[in-house]
């Protein structure tokens, strides 16, 4: 373990210890200075704990009081936001991102409006899936496939470090990368077509994904392995409808998750909206308790943050009412509900979702203990991000 990563983990542990024993770091008579920033679940009303489970997309180049996301942060206390450069509904660029200076100012405003530490997330995989483009003044990137084919871990380490440094400078602390799907179907319209996978060989995927995770760790940016339990064998795109991989998926697609989780090199996992009757005969992965809790948590032993893929994507929106999707995702074991407002735009989605989940909890459909488990996982990761390596 390198010194920077060791210091980061030590800082997270000490901060956690201070929460358990106020005054540990600064004298027993002094209250934990982080207590207000990272309150225990028992210290927040139900709606505020639920709000921490939301990651919301928005439209704003600079933040004003009239922006719905400003209301969501100030009034409801949502836990995170996700940034895009392209607005798929309006079919135009410059949705949230125009330049490094503009983006840094925007993320600073978002954090200022949040009473608790905020996830500021982006998909900056490299290559064709990059929101921070060279044309906006950001450094160029390369695709995962090109790095995997070169199979030079030093090159991957360098490119990942440059990406993480760019994100850190822009005020972004979560990167929804690396993709650890296996490139088993080069004609896959959402993975293979966009060169998002390192390789069809799980050992190559693990080696390069590990470098991406560690490079981001060194700069205090969380990574997210995706798309669980494997999207690489699909022949359709879950953005547009439900994808069935029952006849193409194999257990080998779990290998990157298994290895990286066992190593301790997995911060977050994103679920896929794929249906696999061999894992769950009824629900796609994001809504499947057998897949998220049974497979990912219990069999593979992951107890970090699980985030859904965008719950407004066609695979979910065309097949499940929004209320059903939210309920089933939480019951499945998802901690962070990703609602990108990209394929559709619903400025009231945050308060509507908080109200829905609070009602389901008070009715006993979702237990309050289930909400608290997600809240604690989220806060644990936010504590670690608040104590990055020097």
N, C-alpha and C positions, 0 to 999 in steps of 0.2 A: 504493500500500500504506500503511495507516495505521500510526502509530508503535507501537501496542501489538502488532500482528501482526508488524511488522518486528523488534521486540525479542524476541518469542517465537522467531521463526525464527533470529535471531542467537544466542540462548542455546542452541538445539538444536544449531546448527552448532559453536559453541564447545565444548559438552559432547562432541560427537562427535570433535572435534579433540583434546580432552584424552585421550580413550580411545586414540586412535592414537599420541599422544605424551605419556606420563605426565609430569605435572609442568608441562605447558604453561601452565596457568592459575595455578599457585601456586609456581613455582620448580622447576627441573629435578631437584632432589634429592628432591622429594616425589612419592610415588605418587599416581595419579589417585584422588581420594576417591570417585568414582562407580564405580570398577572393581568393587567388591563388589556394588553395586546393579544394574549392567548388565554381567554377565560375558560374555566372548566365548563363542561356541558351543563352542570347544575346551576351555573351563574347566568345563563341566558334563557330567555323565553323560547318556547318551542319554535315559533316562526323564525327566530333569528338563527337557530341551529339548522333548520331546513334551508334557509337562504344561503348558508355556507355550502350547500350541496349544488348550487346552481352556477354554471359557467355560461354566460350569455354573450351572444354576438350583438353588435350595435353599429350604427352609422354616425360617425363624428370624426372630423379632421381635427377639431379642437373642441374642448368640452364647454358647453354653456349650461346654465341652469335649466333650460328648456329641454335638454336632451333626456330621453327616457332612461338612458343608462345612468345619468347623474341622479335621477330619482331612485333608481334601483339600488344604487350604492348608498345614498344618504338615508333614504326612508326605510328601505327593506334590508339592506346589509348583505347583498349577494356576495358570494365567495370568490367569484372570478369572472373574467371577461376573456373573449377570444377575438383576435384581430385578423382582418382580411384586407387585401388590397383591391379585390374585385367584388363588385356587387352583382350577384347573379340575377337578382330580381330586376334591378334598374339597367343591367347590362352596361355597366360603366366601371372604370377604374377610379382610384382615389376614394375609396370608401372610408378607410381609416389611416392609410399610409401614403405619404407624399415624399418625404425626405427624412434623413436621420434626425435633423433638428426638430422638425414638426412632430415626429413620432416620440422623441424623448419628452417633449413638452406635453403631449397627450397622455402618455403613461404616467407622468408626474401628476397631472391633474386627476387622473383616475385614482391613484393611490391617495392623494389628498382628500378625495371625497369618500374614501372608505375608512370606517372606524376600526376595522380589523385588517391585518395583513391580507393582501389581495393576490390571487393567482392572475397573472397577466400572461395569456397563452397565445401561441401561434403555431402554424404548421410550417416549419422551416426545415424541410427534409434535405433540400439541395436539388439542383437540376431543375426539372420542370415543376416540381412542387415547392415553390419558394415564394413567400409573400413579400420578402424584402429583396426586391429585384435590383440588379445592377443599374437599370435605367432610373431608379429613384436615388441613386447615390450610394447604394450598399455594395459590399464586396461581392464578386462573382462566386458562384457555387458550382458544385459538380454533383451528378446523380449517384445514387447508391450503386446502381449497376456498374457504372464506370469504375468506381472504387473497388467493387468486388472483383471485377475482371482484372484490374491491375494487381489486386491482392497484395498491396504494399501497406502494411499496417501503419507505418510512419506517415504515409501520405494521408491516410484516413484520420489519424490522430491530429495532423496539422490542419486539415480542412475542418474537422469537427471543432477544434480549438478556436479557429477563426470565426466559425458560426456562433459558438457560445459567447465569445467576446463581443461580437456584434449585438447579440441579443441582450447581454448584460448592460452594454452601453446604452441600449435603447429602452431600458427599464422593463424588459421582458424576462420573466423568471420560470416559464414553463415552455418547453419545446415538445410538441407532439411528434417526436421522432426518437429513436430510429424505427423504421419499418423492419420487422423481423419476419414478415411473410416470406416463404420460400418461393423462388422464381420458377416454380415447376410448370407453369403455363405461360410461356413468353407472349402468347396472344391475349392473355388476361386483359380486359379492357380498362381496368382501374389500377392494377399493380404493374404487370408486365409492360403494358403499352407506355406507361410513363416512367419506366426504368427506376421504380421505387424500391426494388429488392436488390440486396447485395448479390444473391446467388441462389441456385437451387440446392446447394450443398449446405446443410445446417451448420457444419463446422465453420465454414467461411462466414456465414451470417453471424454466428456467435462472436467470432473473432473481431469483426468490424463493428458490430453493434456495441461490444464491450468498449472499444475505443471511443465511440461516440458518447456513451454514458459517462465514462471517466473524464473525458474532456469537458463535458458540461458540469460534472460535479466540481471540478477544480475552479469553476467560475460561478458557482452558486446558482446554476440553472437546472431545474428538474427535467428529466427526460421521461418519455412514455413509450413503452414497447407496444407495437400495434401490428395487425389487428387480430386480437385473440378470438377464437383459437386457430386462426390461420385463414387468410383470404387469397393466398397465392394460387390455389388450384381452381379458382372460380372462373367461369366463362361469361359472367355478367357483372354489372356494376350496381352495387347496392344503393348508389345515389338515386337510381331510377326505379328500383323495384326490389322485391325480395329475391335473394340469391340462394339457390340450393346447391350445396357442395357435398351432399350425401354420398354421391358415387365417385367423387374425385379427391376428397380430403383423405389424408392419412395421418396416423399418429406421429409420423416424422415431423409434421408441422408444429408439434408441441415442443420439439427439442430445444429451440432457442430460448423459450420461456423457462423450461426446466433447468437448463444450465445456468442462465443468468440469475434466476431466482435463487438457486442453490448457492451461487457465488456471493449473493448479496448485492448484485449489480442491476437491480430492478426497482425503480422508484414508483412508477405508475404503469398501469396496463390499460389500454383502450380496447373495448369489446368491438366485435364486428357484427353487423346486421346480417349475418349469414345463417341459413337454416341447415341443420345437419341432423337428420332423423336418427343417426347413430349415437348422437349425444343427447338429443331431446326430441321426441317425436311430435311435440306441439309447438314450441317457441324457438325463434331465432336466438342466437347467443346472447345478445344484449338483454333479452327479457327472460332468459333461462336460468332458473335457480340451479338446475343440474350442471350447467356449464360454468357459471360464474362462481357459485359457492361450492358445488360438488367437485368440479374439475380444477378450477384455478386456485381456490382458497384451500380446500381440504386435501385434494390429491397432490397438487404442486406446491402447496404450503405458502402461498403468497398472502401476506397480511398488510400490504401497502394499499395505496389509493387505486381504486378501479374507476375509470371514467368511461362513460358511454361514447360511442361515436354519435354524431349529430342526430338527435331524436326527431328532427324534421326531415330527414332524408326519406326518399321515396319508399325504401324497404319497410320503414316503420309507418310513415304517414298514410300510405295507400292501403295498409292492411290492419291498422289498429287505431281506434280513437286515441287522441292525445292522452286522455285521462287513464286509459288502460295501459298505454305504454309507460307512463310515469310510474304507476302503481307496480307493474310487473318488473320494471328495471330495478326499483328499490328493493322489492322482495327478492329479486335474483341475487342482490349483493352489490349493486353498483353504488359507488359513493358520490360521484360527481356526475350530474346530469348536464350533458353538453347540448345546448340549444343555440345553434349558430345564427339563427335569423338570416340565413344565406339563401336557401332555396325558396323560402317564404319569409315575410317580414312581419312580426307580430310585436309591436312595441309594448304590449301589456303582458307578455308571456311570463315575466318574472313574478309579479304579484299574483297572477292567476295560478301559477304553479305552486307558489308558497301556500296559498289558500287551499288548493286541492290537497296537497300532502298533509297539511295541518288537519283538515277535515278527516282524511283517511286515518290519520293517527288517532284522533279523538274518538273515531268510530271503532277503533281496534283492528282495522284491516292491516295497518302497518303499526308495529309496536314502537313505543318511544325509545326502547333500548336499541332497536335497529337504527333509528335516526342518530342516536348518540354514538354508536359504533362508527358510523361514517364521519360524524363531526370530529371524533377523536383522531381518526386516521388523517383527516384533512389538516387538523391543527398540528399534528406531529410533523407532517411534511412542511408546513409553513414555518414551524420553528426552525427546522433544519435550513430552510432557505434564508431565514433571517440571520443565520450565523454562517455565512459562506467562508471559504478559506481565505486567508490573507492574500 
